[in-house]
């Protein structure tokens, strides 16, 4: 969204409806997407290093996704919302298990 005409533009073929709605906003949404991608990369680093902060960041990201999917349900997007709630809910269930949490160390 920030740099138009790059190879990344083809990714929007997966969700052309979202592109139609977001494209007019340009950099206004492009910058938050860049921040989000940085947070996701940071969470991945923490996750693979088995750090508690990586686990916490991952839980926060998935919980935010679950909340967004619930909002989709409220606004009548039943297929997207239900699919998202089921997937994010299952991921959050896995993340919050004591056995999963035990695999991460503070440091």
N, CA, C and O of each residue as an XYZ file, in Angstrom:
428
protein
N       0.818     -1.192      0.000
C       0.000      0.000      0.000
C       0.863      1.259      0.000
O       0.441      2.302     -0.499
N       2.057      1.166      0.552
C       2.927      2.337      0.603
C       3.648      2.520     -0.723
O       3.726      3.630     -1.248
N       4.176      1.422     -1.264
C       4.910      1.477     -2.529
C       4.129      0.713     -3.586
O       4.164     -0.517     -3.617
N       3.439      1.419     -4.436
C       2.645      0.773     -5.480
C       3.541      0.330     -6.632
O       4.581      0.928     -6.905
N       3.099     -0.747     -7.303
C       3.825     -1.224     -8.459
C       4.937     -2.210     -8.145
O       5.760     -2.508     -9.010
N       4.974     -2.720     -6.924
C       6.001     -3.700     -6.576
C       5.454     -5.114     -6.765
O       4.267     -5.296     -7.033
N       6.309     -6.091     -6.625
C       5.892     -7.492     -6.760
C       4.882     -7.880     -5.681
O       4.107     -8.819     -5.859
N       4.894     -7.165     -4.579
C       3.958     -7.473     -3.500
C       2.502     -7.166     -3.866
O       1.584     -7.685     -3.231
N       2.289     -6.342     -4.865
C       0.929     -6.012     -5.290
C       0.143     -7.252     -5.705
O      -1.082     -7.280     -5.584
N       0.835     -8.271     -6.191
C       0.138     -9.480     -6.659
C      -0.501    -10.251     -5.510
O      -1.421    -11.039     -5.732
N      -0.030    -10.035     -4.297
C      -0.621    -10.710     -3.139
C      -2.084    -10.324     -2.974
O      -2.888    -11.116     -2.482
N      -2.428     -9.112     -3.385
C      -3.805     -8.649     -3.237
C      -4.782     -9.445     -4.101
O      -5.993     -9.330     -3.915
N      -4.287    -10.239     -5.031
C      -5.176    -11.093     -5.818
C      -5.890    -12.103     -4.920
O      -6.952    -12.614     -5.275
N      -5.305    -12.386     -3.760
C      -5.931    -13.310     -2.817
C      -7.181    -12.719     -2.179
O      -8.094    -13.454     -1.802
N      -7.227    -11.391     -2.055
C      -8.381    -10.736     -1.445
C      -8.642     -9.401     -2.141
O      -8.345     -8.341     -1.589
N      -9.199     -9.454     -3.359
C      -9.410     -8.216     -4.117
C     -10.419     -7.278     -3.452
O     -10.331     -6.062     -3.623
N     -11.379     -7.824     -2.694
C     -12.360     -6.986     -2.013
C     -11.662     -6.082     -0.997
O     -11.956     -4.890     -0.918
N     -10.738     -6.650     -0.223
C      -9.995     -5.854      0.759
C      -9.161     -4.789      0.059
O      -9.070     -3.655      0.529
N      -8.555     -5.156     -1.064
C      -7.743     -4.190     -1.802
C      -8.593     -3.013     -2.277
O      -8.175     -1.860     -2.168
N      -9.777     -3.301     -2.799
C     -10.668     -2.242     -3.279
C     -11.014     -1.263     -2.161
O     -11.126     -0.058     -2.386
N     -11.181     -1.799     -0.961
C     -11.561     -0.942      0.162
C     -10.365     -0.200      0.756
O     -10.514      0.918      1.249
N      -9.186     -0.809      0.713
C      -8.020     -0.204      1.354
C      -7.185      0.672      0.419
O      -6.537      1.614      0.874
N      -7.193      0.376     -0.867
C      -6.349      1.105     -1.822
C      -6.561      2.623     -1.794
O      -5.582      3.367     -1.843
N      -7.791      3.099     -1.717
C      -7.968      4.553     -1.691
C      -7.318      5.226     -0.471
O      -7.028      6.422     -0.507
N      -7.093      4.474      0.591
C      -6.494      5.051      1.793
C      -4.977      5.136      1.708
O      -4.350      5.873      2.470
N      -4.380      4.377      0.775
C      -2.946      4.452      0.498
C      -2.059      4.356      1.721
O      -2.131      3.388      2.478
N      -1.216      5.369      1.911
C      -0.242      5.361      2.999
C      -0.894      5.403      4.374
O      -0.286      5.003      5.367
N      -2.115      5.883      4.431
C      -2.817      5.944      5.713
C      -2.941      4.556      6.346
O      -2.862      4.429      7.568
N      -3.132      3.522      5.538
C      -3.165      2.151      6.063
C      -1.867      1.411      5.784
O      -1.577      0.402      6.427
N      -1.093      1.898      4.842
C       0.169      1.235      4.514
C       1.159      1.276      5.666
O       1.832      0.282      5.941
N       1.252      2.395      6.331
C       2.184      2.528      7.455
C       1.801      1.584      8.600
O       2.678      0.886      9.110
N       0.530      1.531      9.030
C       0.176      0.550     10.068
C       0.440     -0.899      9.634
O       0.774     -1.739     10.470
N       0.294     -1.200      8.337
C       0.621     -2.547      7.861
C       2.111     -2.829      8.009
O       2.499     -3.949      8.340
N       2.946     -1.824      7.768
C       4.383     -1.993      7.968
C       4.705     -2.238      9.443
O       5.541     -3.081      9.769
N       4.041     -1.502     10.329
C       4.232     -1.712     11.765
C       3.787     -3.118     12.150
O       4.474     -3.806     12.904
N       2.635     -3.544     11.629
C       2.138     -4.890     11.910
C       3.120     -5.952     11.433
O       3.374     -6.927     12.140
N       3.669     -5.768     10.246
C       4.623     -6.765      9.741
C       5.868     -6.812     10.622
O       6.437     -7.884     10.826
N       6.292     -5.680     11.140
C       7.417     -5.661     12.068
C       7.105     -6.398     13.360
O       7.939     -7.143     13.874
N       5.900     -6.188     13.886
C       5.487     -6.895     15.107
C       5.402     -8.409     14.879
O       5.790     -9.197     15.741
N       4.897     -8.797     13.720
C       4.806    -10.225     13.417
C       6.194    -10.846     13.283
O       6.423    -11.965     13.743
N       7.116    -10.127     12.657
C       8.489    -10.629     12.541
C       9.138    -10.733     13.919
O       9.839    -11.702     14.208
N       8.906     -9.741     14.757
C       9.446     -9.762     16.113
C       8.876    -10.927     16.911
O       9.605    -11.605     17.635
N       7.568    -11.160     16.779
C       6.940    -12.290     17.466
C       7.538    -13.609     16.983
O       7.758    -14.519     17.782
N       7.796    -13.715     15.699
C       8.383    -14.943     15.155
C       9.780    -15.185     15.731
O      10.125    -16.316     16.074
N      10.574    -14.128     15.834
C      11.917    -14.272     16.410
C      11.819    -14.738     17.855
O      12.507    -15.675     18.258
N      10.965    -14.083     18.633
C      10.797    -14.482     20.030
C      10.251    -15.881     20.175
O      10.644    -16.612     21.084
N       9.349    -16.264     19.287
C       8.761    -17.606     19.331
C       9.825    -18.669     19.068
O       9.938    -19.641     19.814
N      10.596    -18.481     18.015
C      11.597    -19.491     17.666
C      12.774    -19.533     18.634
O      13.470    -20.544     18.734
N      12.990    -18.435     19.342
C      14.018    -18.439     20.382
C      13.458    -18.924     21.718
O      14.182    -19.027     22.708
N      12.141    -19.223     21.728
C      11.447    -19.746     22.909
C      11.528    -18.786     24.085
O      11.752    -19.202     25.222
N      11.343    -17.501     23.806
C      11.373    -16.474     24.840
C       9.953    -16.148     25.293
O       9.011    -16.173     24.500
N       9.819    -15.843     26.572
C       8.505    -15.529     27.128
C       7.890    -14.310     26.449
O       6.681    -14.274     26.220
N       8.711    -13.311     26.127
C       8.173    -12.131     25.461
C       7.634    -12.482     24.071
O       6.670    -11.870     23.612
N       8.243    -13.456     23.402
C       7.749    -13.901     22.102
C       6.400    -14.587     22.226
O       5.510    -14.403     21.396
N       6.266    -15.388     23.289
C       4.992    -16.058     23.556
C       3.920    -15.015     23.873
O       2.806    -15.085     23.353
N       4.262    -14.041     24.732
C       3.294    -13.001     25.124
C       2.852    -12.166     23.930
O       1.668    -11.860     23.784
N       3.803    -11.799     23.078
C       3.471    -11.010     21.894
C       2.585    -11.824     20.945
O       1.639    -11.293     20.363
N       2.893    -13.094     20.799
C       2.081    -13.963     19.940
C       0.659    -14.076     20.476
O      -0.301    -14.000     19.709
N       0.516    -14.259     21.792
C      -0.816    -14.332     22.410
C      -1.575    -13.030     22.163
O      -2.755    -13.060     21.815
N      -0.913    -11.891     22.337
C      -1.574    -10.603     22.117
C      -2.024    -10.445     20.664
O      -3.121     -9.947     20.409
N      -1.199    -10.859     19.724
C      -1.543    -10.735     18.297
C      -2.730    -11.630     17.950
O      -3.661    -11.194     17.274
N      -2.700    -12.875     18.410
C      -3.804    -13.797     18.105
C      -5.083    -13.358     18.806
O      -6.166    -13.474     18.232
N      -4.981    -12.856     20.038
C      -6.170    -12.363     20.750
C      -6.771    -11.162     20.018
O      -7.993    -11.029     19.944
N      -5.925    -10.294     19.483
C      -6.414     -9.149     18.700
C      -7.114     -9.631     17.435
O      -8.146     -9.084     17.045
N      -6.555    -10.649     16.798
C      -7.183    -11.229     15.610
C      -8.542    -11.819     15.952
O      -9.507    -11.647     15.207
N      -8.615    -12.514     17.076
C      -9.883    -13.099     17.521
C     -10.930    -12.010     17.745
O     -12.089    -12.167     17.359
N     -10.521    -10.921     18.362
C     -11.432     -9.800     18.585
C     -11.914     -9.221     17.258
O     -13.100     -8.932     17.102
N     -11.013     -9.052     16.312
C     -11.399     -8.547     14.988
C     -12.359     -9.475     14.273
O     -13.287     -9.015     13.607
N     -12.149    -10.779     14.402
C     -13.058    -11.741     13.782
C     -14.439    -11.700     14.444
O     -15.461    -11.863     13.777
N     -14.456    -11.482     15.754
C     -15.740    -11.352     16.458
C     -16.480    -10.109     15.978
O     -17.703    -10.127     15.841
N     -15.746     -9.036     15.723
C     -16.361     -7.816     15.185
C     -16.938     -8.088     13.794
O     -18.011     -7.587     13.461
N     -16.231     -8.880     12.982
C     -16.756     -9.276     11.669
C     -18.097     -9.970     11.817
O     -19.018     -9.719     11.040
N     -18.214    -10.839     12.808
C     -19.486    -11.520     13.049
C     -20.586    -10.523     13.382
O     -21.699    -10.624     12.865
N     -20.276     -9.564     14.241
C     -21.257     -8.553     14.643
C     -21.735     -7.752     13.441
O     -22.908     -7.387     13.363
N     -20.832     -7.477     12.506
C     -21.193     -6.704     11.324
C     -21.782     -7.556     10.201
O     -21.988     -7.060      9.093
N     -22.051     -8.816     10.473
C     -22.754     -9.656      9.516
C     -21.895    -10.412      8.524
O     -22.429    -11.005      7.587
N     -20.593    -10.412      8.695
C     -19.705    -11.182      7.816
C     -19.532    -12.569      8.438
O     -18.497    -12.883      9.026
N     -20.572    -13.385      8.290
C     -20.652    -14.645      9.030
C     -19.604    -15.668      8.609
O     -19.013    -16.327      9.465
N     -19.367    -15.810      7.332
C     -18.397    -16.810      6.881
C     -16.988    -16.426      7.338
O     -16.279    -17.231      7.943
N     -16.590    -15.175      7.038
C     -15.257    -14.724      7.434
C     -15.103    -14.713      8.951
O     -14.096    -15.177      9.485
N     -16.106    -14.182      9.637
C     -16.046    -14.084     11.086
C     -16.003    -15.434     11.769
O     -15.208    -15.649     12.684
N     -16.857    -16.345     11.327
C     -16.886    -17.677     11.937
C     -15.586    -18.420     11.686
O     -15.022    -19.026     12.596
N     -15.114    -18.369     10.448
C     -13.845    -19.031     10.124
C     -12.714    -18.460     10.973
O     -11.921    -19.209     11.544
N     -12.642    -17.150     11.054
C     -11.599    -16.503     11.826
C     -11.673    -16.804     13.308
O     -10.652    -17.061     13.945
N     -12.886    -16.773     13.868
C     -13.059    -17.068     15.291
C     -12.642    -18.504     15.590
O     -11.990    -18.762     16.602
N     -13.009    -19.432     14.727
C     -12.636    -20.834     14.961
C     -11.121    -21.030     14.897
O     -10.544    -21.693     15.758
N     -10.484    -20.462     13.887
C      -9.040    -20.643     13.739
C      -8.277    -19.915     14.838
O      -7.418    -20.505     15.493
N      -8.587    -18.627     15.046
C      -7.887    -17.867     16.079
C      -8.186    -18.427     17.468
O      -7.313    -18.443     18.336
N      -9.417    -18.885     17.675
C      -9.762    -19.488     18.966
C      -8.972    -20.760     19.222
O      -8.507    -20.993     20.338
N      -8.819    -21.583     18.193
C      -8.044    -22.819     18.352
C      -6.572    -22.501     18.621
O      -5.941    -23.146     19.459
N      -6.025    -21.512     17.913
C      -4.643    -21.108     18.153
C      -4.465    -20.560     19.567
O      -3.485    -20.879     20.240
N      -5.408    -19.739     20.014
C      -5.316    -19.176     21.357
C      -5.450    -20.267     22.416
O      -4.772    -20.227     23.443
N      -6.319    -21.234     22.166
C      -6.451    -22.371     23.082
C      -5.118    -23.101     23.216
O      -4.702    -23.447     24.322
N      -4.463    -23.330     22.102
C      -3.162    -23.999     22.119
C      -2.114    -23.163     22.853
O      -1.361    -23.683     23.676
N      -2.072    -21.868     22.549
C      -1.073    -20.990     23.150
C      -1.226    -20.878     24.665
O      -0.235    -20.766     25.387
N      -2.461    -20.907     25.140
C      -2.706    -20.697     26.564
C      -2.623    -21.970     27.401
O      -2.813    -21.917     28.617
N      -2.350    -23.085     26.788
C      -2.167    -24.316     27.550
C      -0.895    -24.205     28.389
O       0.122    -23.691     27.922
N      -0.958    -24.689     29.623
C       0.238    -24.641     30.472
C       1.437    -25.363     29.842
O       2.574    -24.924     30.012
N       1.200    -26.445     29.130
C       2.311    -27.180     28.515
C       2.978    -26.363     27.407
O       4.187    -26.476     27.203
N       2.212    -25.548     26.694
C       2.785    -24.686     25.665
C       3.570    -23.551     26.324
O       4.714    -23.275     25.963
N       2.940    -22.914     27.280
C       3.588    -21.794     27.984
C       4.887    -22.239     28.668
O       5.845    -21.469     28.729
N       4.926    -23.455     29.173
C       6.098    -23.961     29.884
C       7.330    -24.071     28.992
O       8.450    -24.140     29.497
N       7.144    -24.089     27.695
C       8.276    -24.216     26.784
C       9.029    -22.924     26.531
O       9.983    -22.901     25.753
N       8.604    -21.842     27.187
C       9.215    -20.524     26.955
C       9.873    -20.028     28.239
O       9.323    -20.166     29.332
N      11.052    -19.452     28.083
C      11.791    -18.972     29.251
C      11.859    -17.456     29.250
O      11.846    -16.821     28.195
N      11.933    -16.877     30.456
C      11.997    -15.415     30.510
C      13.346    -14.939     30.009
O      14.110    -15.568     30.741
N      13.895    -14.403     29.419
C      15.212    -13.988     29.086
C      15.465    -13.921     27.702
O      16.573    -13.574     27.293
